[in-house]
Amino acid sequence: MDGVSLLKSSPHRTGLRRWWGAPTGFFIVIWVGLLWAGRDKMLRDPGTLWHTVVGERILQTGHLVHTDPFSFTEHGQEWIAQQWIGECAMAFIHRIAGLDGLVLATATLLAALFAWLAARLLRTGLQWPAVALLLFLVIAASSYHFIPRPHLITIALLAWTTALLCDVEAGRAGARRLLWLPLVFVFWTNVHGGVLGGIATAFIVQMAWLLRLVPSMRRCDRAAVIKPVIIAASLSLSFVAVLVNPYGAALPRVWLSLMNSDLLPRLMVEHAPLRLLSVEGLMILTLAAVYLALLATMWRRGLRATWLVPLVWLLLAFSRVRHGPLFAVTAAVAIADMLPLSTMPAWFARRGSDLFKAARCSKLGGVRIAAIPATLVLLAVVLQTAGIRCPLIGAGWCRLNGRYWPVAATRVLDDYVAKHPADRRVFNDMLFGGYLIYRAPKTLVYIDDRCELYRQSGLRRYVELHDHPARLEGLAAIDGLRLALVQSRSPMARYLGKSPNWSTLHHDATAALFLRKARP
């Protein structure tokens, strides 16, 4: 074959190439990789743990949570389970398969999302090794947020929303498809507050369409009027969708309060600005370079509103790193939409490259191949629900790593609280709050990462205690606080270790547990 080829042709490799080049092949490779890497890395966020406990409470009682049951600082104060559907789903999965089930569900959802993105890229005619390279960039730019939490639905549904808008704008789907958006937004509202991003994305794109379509409505042509009417209906119903929840207007108010907090970037890494020289920063910048280079080739052909969606999320990612995965998936959708119309395929063809196929792919894998991923996932579910231990897909594979979580210290804490039930209150690092809610349910925590509960005043008090550990003495005296569980290398641990008012119950490389001495 003349020129440079990313995939050599040979008869005996046709079947293998078809399998690896199909979305199902991408699914299996990504799924296995996520299960392998996610054994403990996916379980390093306290939100995974307390979300599961909240969902379990809802399933047990049959009632939504309206007040805080976990802390002693805000105990009984108003608090809403804003992600209640996602939390109930997590609790149900945890009931039947434990932490293994949560990681399996996460790996399956993400693998399905990226296999779907692969299908859109393959349909452009792009060869599968190039698709694999693009997917690697997308995954690397968002992998730091691969955590079993309801926010995964936001990543998946924002990709779906962008794809739907692309298909409508390109004429591959009719305008009536837009009426699915409000229905999806109702579900999304009750799963995760990221629905605001989905609504904002749909609003920006559809408003751009309306501005372009309004002049044509003057012709009084039914065909020219019906599309703007559908778009306007979709927009109006989308805004109403956020109010279709058990908490009414209180739910979006909570989301807005979190967005406006100036303390979250200091307390939580996911709310901090993007660090350009970090691994995730470099991957996001590399993917951005690919997206912007392709976008630059489209100027003469006329830009579409949907192609600019990733640009919005890229700018937002610089302010808060949690938006990086949203940029990554929307960029993949936009790239797949732009490629067939760009000059890039012709440019490679003139140089003899086989980077793009001559014909577009229509069917990407048969039913028998698609059955392989389903069989593997079903096998993993059976093994985990039956409690059969097996590496990767069976029970007992996933774990809470004692080098990250206070596993040993919590055992000592449980023993102490069992003997002294009156001493339930524990001062703790914010990182350990969700773990204590999950592993030590008899205790009451000082703080966890439900930042909307503690509000700016509570978060500020925690920051002040972190910066000035000696102030814990006053808190302990007022609240009758006798226990403190903190990171072993923190300023608080150093202070308590030297203080004559506290004794050490446990100390290891991860956490230190201190007991306040009783006054004579």
C-alpha positions in Angstrom: 0.0 0.0 0.0 1.3 3.4 -0.9 1.8 6.1 1.7 1.7 5.9 5.4 -1.0 3.6 6.9 -2.0 3.5 10.5 -3.3 -0.1 10.1 -1.8 -2.5 7.6 -4.3 -4.6 5.6 -4.0 -8.4 5.5 -6.7 -11.0 5.0 -5.9 -12.9 8.2 -6.2 -9.7 10.3 -9.6 -8.7 9.0 -11.6 -10.3 11.8 -9.3 -9.0 14.5 -9.4 -5.5 13.0 -13.2 -5.6 12.9 -13.4 -6.6 16.5 -10.8 -4.1 17.9 -12.1 -1.4 15.6 -15.7 -1.8 16.8 -17.2 0.1 19.7 -17.6 -3.1 21.6 -13.9 -3.7 21.4 -13.3 -0.2 22.9 -15.9 -1.0 25.6 -14.1 -4.2 26.7 -10.6 -2.6 26.8 -11.8 0.5 28.7 -14.0 -1.6 31.1 -11.2 -3.9 32.0 -8.7 -1.1 32.4 -11.1 0.9 34.7 -11.7 -2.2 36.9 -8.0 -2.8 37.2 -7.1 0.8 38.0 -10.2 1.5 40.0 -9.6 -1.2 42.7 -8.8 1.5 45.3 -8.3 4.6 43.2 -12.0 5.0 42.5 -12.6 4.8 46.2 -10.7 7.9 47.3 -13.5 10.3 47.6 -15.5 10.7 50.8 -18.6 11.6 48.7 -18.8 8.0 47.5 -19.2 6.8 51.1 -21.7 9.3 52.5 -23.8 9.3 49.4 -24.3 5.6 49.8 -25.3 6.0 53.5 -27.8 8.7 52.6 -29.3 6.5 49.9 -29.5 3.6 52.4 -31.4 5.7 54.9 -33.9 6.7 52.2 -34.4 3.0 51.2 -34.8 1.9 54.8 -37.2 4.6 55.9 -39.0 5.2 52.7 -38.7 8.9 53.3 -36.4 11.6 52.0 -33.8 13.2 54.3 -34.7 16.7 55.3 -32.4 17.3 58.3 -28.8 16.5 59.1 -28.3 13.1 60.9 -24.5 12.8 60.8 -22.8 15.8 62.4 -22.9 17.2 65.9 -22.3 20.8 64.7 -25.4 20.9 62.5 -27.4 17.9 63.9 -31.1 18.3 63.1 -30.6 21.4 61.0 -32.3 21.6 57.6 -30.4 19.7 54.9 -31.8 18.1 51.7 -30.5 15.1 49.9 -30.1 16.9 46.6 -28.9 13.9 44.7 -31.4 11.5 46.1 -32.1 9.3 43.0 -28.4 8.8 42.5 -27.9 8.1 46.2 -30.7 5.5 46.2 -29.2 3.8 43.2 -25.8 3.7 44.9 -27.3 2.3 48.1 -29.2 -0.4 46.1 -26.0 -1.5 44.3 -24.1 -1.4 47.6 -26.7 -3.7 49.2 -26.3 -6.4 46.7 -22.5 -6.1 45.8 -20.8 -3.7 48.2 -18.0 -1.5 47.1 -17.2 -3.9 44.3 -20.7 -3.2 42.8 -20.2 0.5 42.9 -16.8 0.3 41.1 -18.4 -2.2 38.6 -21.3 0.2 37.9 -18.9 3.1 37.5 -16.6 1.2 35.1 -19.6 0.0 33.0 -21.2 3.5 32.7 -17.9 5.1 31.7 -16.9 2.3 29.3 -20.4 2.6 27.6 -20.0 6.3 27.4 -16.6 6.1 25.7 -17.6 3.3 23.4 -20.5 5.5 22.3 -18.1 8.3 21.6 -15.9 5.8 19.7 -18.9 4.9 17.5 -19.4 8.6 16.6 -15.8 9.0 15.8 -15.6 5.8 13.7 -18.6 6.9 11.7 -16.5 9.9 10.4 -14.3 7.4 8.6 -11.4 7.9 11.1 -9.3 4.7 11.4 -9.6 3.0 14.8 -6.0 3.6 16.0 -6.6 7.3 15.6 -9.9 6.9 17.4 -8.1 5.1 20.2 -5.6 8.0 20.4 -8.4 10.6 20.6 -10.2 8.5 23.3 -7.0 8.2 25.3 -6.8 12.0 25.4 -10.4 12.3 26.4 -10.1 9.6 29.1 -6.8 11.1 30.4 -8.3 14.6 30.5 -11.2 13.4 32.7 -9.9 10.3 34.6 -9.2 12.2 37.8 -13.0 12.5 38.2 -13.8 8.8 37.7 -15.4 8.4 41.1 -18.6 6.4 42.0 -20.8 9.4 42.6 -23.9 10.9 41.0 -21.8 13.4 39.1 -21.0 10.7 36.6 -24.5 11.1 35.2 -23.7 14.7 34.5 -20.7 13.7 32.4 -22.7 11.2 30.4 -25.8 13.3 30.0 -23.9 16.4 29.0 -22.3 14.4 26.2 -25.7 13.1 25.2 -27.2 16.6 25.2 -24.3 18.0 23.1 -24.7 15.1 20.6 -28.5 15.7 20.3 -27.9 19.4 19.6 -25.2 18.5 17.1 -27.6 16.1 15.3 -30.4 18.6 15.2 -28.2 21.4 13.9 -26.7 19.1 11.3 -30.1 17.9 10.1 -29.5 14.3 11.2 -32.4 14.6 13.6 -35.6 16.6 13.5 -36.4 19.5 15.8 -39.0 17.5 17.7 -36.1 15.5 19.3 -35.4 18.6 21.3 -38.6 17.9 23.3 -36.7 15.0 25.0 -34.4 17.5 26.7 -36.9 18.7 29.4 -37.8 15.1 30.2 -34.1 14.2 30.6 -33.5 17.4 32.6 -36.2 16.3 35.1 -34.4 13.0 35.8 -31.0 14.8 35.8 -32.3 17.4 38.3 -33.0 14.7 40.8 -29.6 13.0 40.3 -27.1 15.8 40.2 -26.9 19.6 40.2 -24.8 19.5 37.0 -28.2 19.7 35.2 -27.6 23.5 35.4 -24.7 22.9 33.0 -26.9 20.9 30.6 -29.6 23.6 30.7 -27.1 26.3 30.1 -25.5 24.5 27.2 -28.9 23.9 25.6 -29.9 27.5 26.2 -26.8 29.0 24.5 -27.1 26.8 21.5 -30.9 27.1 21.0 -30.8 30.8 21.5 -28.2 31.1 18.8 -30.6 29.1 16.5 -33.6 31.3 17.4 -31.6 34.4 16.5 -30.8 32.9 13.1 -34.4 31.6 12.5 -36.5 34.6 13.6 -36.0 36.5 10.3 -37.4 33.6 8.4 -40.6 33.6 10.5 -41.8 36.7 8.7 -42.6 34.7 5.6 -45.5 33.1 7.5 -44.4 29.8 6.2 -45.6 26.9 8.5 -42.3 25.1 8.0 -40.4 28.2 8.9 -42.4 28.8 12.0 -42.7 25.3 13.5 -39.0 24.8 14.3 -38.6 28.1 16.3 -41.8 27.2 18.2 -40.4 23.8 19.1 -37.1 25.3 20.2 -38.9 27.9 22.3 -41.0 25.2 23.9 -38.0 23.1 24.7 -36.2 26.1 26.3 -39.2 27.0 28.4 -39.9 23.5 29.6 -36.2 23.0 30.4 -36.2 25.8 32.9 -39.3 24.4 34.5 -37.7 21.0 34.7 -35.4 22.0 37.6 -38.5 22.6 39.8 -39.8 19.1 39.3 -38.3 17.6 42.4 -39.4 16.9 46.0 -37.7 20.0 47.4 -39.0 22.6 44.9 -37.1 25.8 44.5 -34.9 24.9 47.5 -32.9 22.5 45.3 -31.6 25.1 42.7 -30.9 27.5 45.6 -28.5 25.0 47.1 -26.7 24.6 43.8 -26.3 28.3 43.4 -25.0 28.7 46.9 -22.3 26.1 46.2 -21.3 27.8 43.0 -20.9 31.1 44.8 -18.7 29.8 47.6 -15.2 31.3 47.7 -14.0 28.7 50.2 -14.6 25.6 48.2 -11.5 26.0 46.0 -9.4 26.0 49.1 -11.1 23.0 50.8 -11.8 20.7 47.8 -9.5 19.9 45.0 -12.3 19.5 42.4 -13.3 23.1 42.9 -9.8 24.5 42.6 -8.5 26.1 39.4 -6.8 23.9 36.8 -3.1 23.5 37.4 -1.7 23.7 33.9 1.5 21.7 34.7 -0.4 18.8 36.4 -1.1 15.6 34.5 -4.8 16.4 34.1 -3.8 20.0 33.1 -1.4 18.8 30.3 -4.0 16.3 29.0 -6.7 18.9 28.9 -4.4 21.3 27.1 -3.4 18.6 24.6 -7.0 17.8 23.8 -7.8 21.5 23.6 -5.1 21.9 21.0 -6.6 19.1 18.8 -10.1 20.6 19.2 -9.0 24.2 18.5 -6.9 23.1 15.5 -9.9 21.4 14.0 -12.2 24.3 14.8 -9.8 26.7 13.1 -10.2 24.7 9.8 -14.0 25.3 9.9 -14.1 29.1 9.8 -14.5 29.3 6.0 -17.3 26.7 6.1 -19.3 28.6 8.7 -19.3 27.7 12.3 -22.1 25.9 14.0 -23.2 26.9 17.5 -22.8 23.3 18.8 -19.1 23.3 17.8 -18.4 26.1 20.3 -19.9 24.3 23.3 -16.5 22.7 24.3 -14.9 26.2 24.2 -17.3 27.3 27.0 -16.4 24.3 29.1 -12.7 24.7 28.4 -12.8 28.2 29.8 -14.8 27.0 32.8 -12.2 24.3 33.4 -9.6 26.9 34.0 -11.6 28.3 36.9 -12.6 24.9 38.4 -10.9 21.7 37.5 -14.2 19.7 37.9 -15.3 21.1 34.6 -12.4 19.4 32.8 -14.3 16.1 32.1 -17.2 18.1 30.7 -14.9 19.8 28.3 -13.4 16.5 27.3 -16.6 14.7 26.4 -18.2 17.7 24.6 -14.9 18.1 22.7 -15.1 14.5 21.5 -18.7 15.0 20.3 -17.8 18.2 18.5 -14.7 16.7 16.9 -16.8 13.8 15.6 -19.3 16.3 14.2 -16.6 18.5 12.5 -14.4 15.9 11.0 -16.5 14.9 8.0 -16.8 18.6 7.0 -13.2 19.6 7.6 -10.4 19.7 5.1 -8.4 17.3 7.2 -9.4 14.0 5.5 -8.6 15.5 2.1 -5.2 16.8 3.4 -4.2 13.4 4.6 -5.5 11.7 1.5 -3.3 13.9 -0.7 -0.3 12.8 1.2 -1.1 9.1 0.7 -2.2 8.5 4.3 -4.8 6.0 5.2 -5.8 7.8 8.4 -9.4 8.2 7.0 -11.3 5.4 5.3 -12.7 6.1 1.8 -16.1 5.0 2.9 -18.0 5.9 6.0 -18.7 3.1 8.5 -22.4 2.3 8.9 -22.5 -0.9 11.0 -19.8 -1.2 13.6 -19.9 -4.7 14.9 -22.5 -7.4 14.9 -24.9 -8.6 17.6 -22.6 -11.5 18.5 -19.8 -9.1 19.2 -22.1 -6.7 21.2 -23.1 -9.7 23.3 -19.6 -10.1 24.7 -19.6 -7.0 26.9 -23.1 -7.7 28.1 -22.0 -11.2 29.1 -18.9 -10.0 30.9 -20.9 -7.4 32.9 -23.6 -10.0 33.7 -20.9 -12.5 34.8 -19.3 -9.8 37.1 -22.8 -9.1 38.6 -23.4 -12.8 39.3 -20.0 -13.3 40.9 -20.3 -10.2 43.1 -23.9 -10.8 44.3 -23.0 -14.4 45.1 -20.0 -13.3 47.0 -17.6 -15.3 44.9 -14.1 -13.9 45.2 -12.3 -13.4 41.9 -9.8 -10.8 40.7 -11.1 -7.9 38.7 -14.7 -8.9 38.3 -15.6 -10.9 41.5 -16.3 -10.0 45.1 -13.5 -8.8 47.4 -11.6 -7.1 44.6 -12.1 -3.5 45.6 -10.9 -2.0 48.9 -10.6 1.1 51.0 -6.9 1.6 51.2 -5.5 2.1 54.7 -2.7 4.3 53.3 -5.4 6.8 52.3 -8.3 6.2 54.8 -8.0 6.0 58.6 -8.8 2.3 58.6 -6.8 1.2 61.7 -7.6 4.4 63.6 -11.3 3.9 63.0 -11.2 0.4 64.6 -9.7 2.0 67.7 -12.3 4.7 67.6 -15.1 2.1 67.4 -13.8 0.2 70.4 -13.6 3.4 72.4 -17.1 4.6 71.5 -18.5 1.1 72.3 -17.2 1.4 75.8 -18.0 5.1 76.2 -21.2 5.7 74.2 -21.6 9.3 75.6 -18.4 10.3 73.7 -19.8 10.2 70.2 -18.6 13.5 69.0 -15.5 13.5 66.9 -13.5 16.4 65.6 -12.2 15.3 62.2 -10.4 16.4 59.1 -13.0 17.1 56.3 -11.4 14.4 54.2 -12.3 11.8 56.9 -15.9 12.9 57.5 -17.5 10.8 54.8 -15.4 7.8 55.8 -16.6 8.1 59.5 -20.3 8.4 58.3 -19.8 5.1 56.4 -17.5 3.1 58.7 -18.3 4.5 62.2 -22.1 5.2 62.1 -22.3 5.5 65.9 -20.2 8.6 65.9 -21.1 12.2 65.1 -18.6 14.1 62.9 -17.5 17.7 63.1 -17.5 18.3 59.4 -17.6 16.5 56.0 -17.8 17.6 52.4 -21.6 18.5 52.4 -20.5 22.1 52.2 -24.0 23.4 51.6 -24.9 22.1 55.1 -22.1 23.9 56.9 -22.5 27.1 54.9 -19.8 29.8 54.6 -19.7 30.3 58.4 -19.1 26.7 59.2 -16.5 26.3 56.5 -14.7 29.4 57.7 -14.6 28.1 61.3 -13.0 24.9 60.0 -10.4 26.8 58.0 -9.6 28.8 61.1 -9.2 25.7 63.2 -7.0 24.2 60.5 -4.8 27.3 60.5 -4.8 27.8 64.3 -5.0 24.3 66.0 -4.9 25.8 69.5 -8.5 27.1 69.0 -9.7 23.5 69.2 -9.3 23.7 73.0 -12.1 26.2 73.2 -14.4 24.1 70.9 -13.7 21.0 73.0 -14.6 22.8 76.3 -17.8 24.3 74.9 -19.1 21.1 73.1 -17.7 18.5 75.5 -15.6 17.2 72.7 -13.1 14.4 73.7 -12.1 12.8 70.4 -10.1 14.0 67.4 -9.3 12.1 64.3 -7.0 13.9 61.9 -4.3 13.3 59.3 -1.1 12.3 61.0 1.0 14.9 59.2 -1.3 17.8 59.7 -0.7 20.9 61.9 -3.6 19.7 64.1 -1.9 16.4 64.7 1.4 18.0 65.6 -0.4 20.3 68.0 -2.5 17.6 69.7 0.6 15.3 69.9 2.4 18.0 72.0 -0.5 19.3 74.0 -0.7 18.2 77.7 -4.5 18.2 77.4 -4.6 15.3 74.9 -3.4 11.8 74.8 -2.7 9.6 71.7 -5.0 6.6 71.3 -3.6 5.7 67.9 -1.0 7.0 65.4 0.1 5.6 62.0 1.3 7.0 58.7 -2.3 7.9 57.7 -4.2 9.2 60.7 -3.9 10.0 64.4 -6.6 9.5 67.0 -6.5 11.7 70.2 -8.4 11.7 73.4 -8.9 14.8 75.5 -7.9 14.2 79.1 -10.6 14.5 81.7 -10.4 17.5 84.0 -9.5 16.6 87.6 
